[in-house]
Amino acid sequence: MKQLQFMDMPLKEIQIDLYIDESKNRKYKIGEKEEIIDYIMIMAIPSNKKDALFEKINNARCLNENQSKFGFCQDECKYHKENNGEIHYGKIDRENIKYKIANKWIDILLENNIHKEESIYFNILGIIESNLDMSLFGNKNQFGNIYTRFFRTALLRILRIFDSYDRIIINNIYHDCTTEMEQHKYFQTSAINKINLQEFLKDERKIYFHTDKIEFIDSDHRKSQNDESQFIQFADLILGLTCNVIHNEASNTAKTNLTEKIYPLISRIVSKKTNANKNSGYNYFNKQ
């Protein structure tokens, strides 16, 4: 009788890039009590979906009804320069060109979920400062120390989304330029080093970093000369609108309109009644 041979199943692997943005000192009033909340946003994009997603968000800059690819107008339109500007939630103040592009970007997010494209994953962690013993975070650079500590928490949480994979490979981590965190002694490497150590001590390692530090890039792609900056802008927009869903602090109609558009998704994610709904048509469970 021939001896049966069992072959090892191939490892199920995913490679991702991460994009980070933050919002600090958000004031949130509950009754007479005012809380200060800091937010960390981590967006993950699978490497094999990245080119197609970039093409979508970049082409959304073209508002010419007769053209679908940005920068391919027969004669570069007079609006090209403005369309190519940075999309920043904080600077959306009226229903202008940047508002229209932001509107199309939210469509991309919602359609990604509805059509189960699985291109956009994110985790947003809010830190209520009154819940912390601030004496544990030193007398200097308190925000930087808090951010460094809780960034690892946020990072581990988004990586748990991919637990069904045998191997999770993080190729790059991009963070919006911020003087405070760029100058922090430990931030660029701390989370990576500590997670690497934890994984090294496990019997079966799952998480691998192909980078040894967080890379800071300007969110304005014209300044950075780097397409990755557009994903930072995308993360910034989602974070800003999410904060507005929670805090309702929009100062103009443009922000309010965009918030109303994303509200059905974010309200389901933050609600304890619906955040674990695997059957929602918004398909956010274990993704966002």
N, C-alpha and C positions, 0 to 999 in steps of 0.2 A: 504493500500500500504506500503510495507516495505521501511524503510529508507535506502538509499544507503550509504554504508560505504566506505570511501576513505582511503586507506593505504598510509602512507608516502613511497615514493620511497627510496630504500637504497642509502646511500651516496656512490658516486664514489670516491675511495680513492687510492692514490699512496704513497708508501714509498720509499725513496731514500737515498743513501749515496753520499756524495760529496768529491771530491779529488781536492786539490788546488796546483798549481805550479805558479811560477812567473819568469819573466825575466826582468831585469832592465838595464837602460842605453844603450839601443839599439840605435845606431847612424844611422840616415837615411838622406841621402843627397838629397835635391830637388834643382836642379840647383846649385847655390852657397851657398844655405842655408843648414845648418846641424841641424837637429832636434834630440832631445833626447826623446825616447819613452820608457815607462815602460809598461809591459804586465802582466795581471792577467788572469790565466787560471782556470776555474772551470769546472770539469767534473762531471756529475751526472749519477749514475747507479741505476736503479730501483732494489729494494731489491729482487724481485722475479726473476730477470734476472742475478743476480750477480754470483751465483755459476757456471752457465753455461758459463758465460763470463770468469770467472777466469780459468776455466778448459781449455778454448781455448788458452788464452794467456800463461798459464803455459805449456801446452803441446806443444806450438809452440817452446819451448826451445829444444825440442828433434829434432835433425836433422838426426836421423837414419831413413832411408827410410823404414826399416822393423819394425819400432816401432812407435806407435802413441801416447803413453802416456809417459810423461817425468818422469824419475826416475824408470821406470819399465823394463829397460833392464835386460836381463837374468844375464849378468855380467855387473855391472855398467861400462859404457864405459869410456875410458880414457879422453874423452872430457867433461864428466859430470860436473866437477867442473867449467870449463870455461863457459859452457852453462848456469850454474846456477848463473852467475854474474849479476851485475846491468846493466840494459840497460839505458844508459844516452846519450841523443842526443849530448851533448858537447864532449863526449869521443869517438864518432864514427869517426874514422880517416882512416879506410881502410876496404876493403871488407872481413872481418873476420867473426868469429862465431857470434859476437854480431850484426854485420851488417845483417847477414842472419836472425837472430831472429827478429830484428827491421823490416826487409822487410816483414816477415810473420805477424807481428803485424799490419802493415798498410793494409795488405790483410784482416785481421779480421775487421778493421774499415770499409773498403770499402764494404766488403761483408755484414756487419751488415746493411748498408744502402740499398744496392741493394736488399737484401732479406727481407727488412722491419722488421728486428728483434727487433728494438727499445730497444736496450740494452745500447747504448752509446749516451749521450747528452753532449754537451759542449758549453760554451760561453767564448770567449777570448776578453777581453777589453784592448785596447791600449790607453795609456794616453800620450798625447803630452805635455811635460813639458812647452813649450813656450806658451801654451794656458792658463796656470795657473797663478794666482797672488800668487807667492811664499810667499809673506809676510803673507798670510792667514794661512800658515801651520807651523808657528813658526820658531824659529832660530835654534832649535836643533831637531834632528831626523826627518828632513823634509820628507825623503822618507817614513819612517814608518807612518807618519801622512797622507801623500797623499795616501799611500796604504790602510790604515785603512778606510779612507773616501770612496775611490772608490771601495774597496772590497764589501761594501754594495750595491753599484750600480750594480756591476757584479753579485752579488748573487740574487738580486731582478730580474735581467734580465733573468737569467736561470730559476728561479722559474716561470716566466710568461709562459715559454714553457708548463707548466702543468696546464694552466688556465682552461682547460676543466674538470678538477677534482674538486670535491667539497671540498676535503681535501688533502693537501700536507703535508706529514710528513717527516721531515729530521731526520733520526736516528743518523747519525754520520757525522762529518766534519773533514777530515784529510788534514793536510798541510805538505808539505815537510819541514824538519827541516831547519830553517834559524835563526841564532842568532839574527839578527836585529829585526825580528818580534816576536820571542819568548820573547824577553826582552821588547817589547813595552807594555806600561802600560795598554792600552785599547784594543788592537787588538783581543785577544782571545775571548772576550765577547761582544764587542761593537755592531757589526752588529746583533748578535742574540738578544741582549737586545732591540735595537731600532726597529727591525722588530716585536718582540713580543709586544712591546708597541703599535705600529701602528695597529697590528691585534686585540689587546684587545679592541681598541676603535672603531672597525668596528661593524656594526650590525650583519654581518655574517662572522665569522672568517674562514679563509681558510688555513693559514700556521701554522704548529705546529712544534716545535723543541723538540725532545726527548733527546737532549744534551744541556748543558748550556755553552759549550765552544768548541773552535776549538782545536783539538788534533794534536800536532806535532809528526810526526814519521819520522825516517830515511828512505829515499827512497830506501836504500839497504836492501832488505828483509833478507839478511844473518845477518845483524847487528841488525835490529829491531826484528827479529824473528816473523814477522807479515806479513801475506799474503796481507794485505791492501797496503803494500809498492809497490807491483807490479803494482797496479792501478796508484800510483803516478808516477812510471816509464813510464807507458803508456801515462799519461797526459803530462809528460815532453817531450816525443818523438813527440807527436802531436803538442805541443806548439813550439818546436824547429823547426820543419819542416814548420809550418805555418809562423813563423818569416822569414824563409829562402825564402818562396814563395814571401813574401812582400819585404824583404831587399836584397835578392840575394847575400848573403855573405858567401856561403859555401866555405870552404877552401880545400875540397878534393872531389874526384870522388864518394866516398861512400855516403856522404851527398847529393851530386847532384843527384845521382840515386834515393835515397829515396824521395827527394823533387819532382822529376819528376813524381814519382808514386802517390803522394798525390795531386799534382798540379791540376788535373781536378776537384777535390772536393773543395779545398780551393779557387781556382780562382773563382769558381761560388758563393761561400759564400761571398767573399769580393767585388764582382762586384755589383754595384747598378742596373745593367740591369738584373741580374739573381738571386740575393739573395732572391727574393720573389717568385721564380718559384715553384709553388706547384706540377708541373707535371714533374720535373726533374727526370731522372732515378737514380740520385745519392741520392734522397730522404733525403735531408738535411733540407728542409724547416721546421721551427719550431722544429728542433732537434739540429742543430749545427749552 
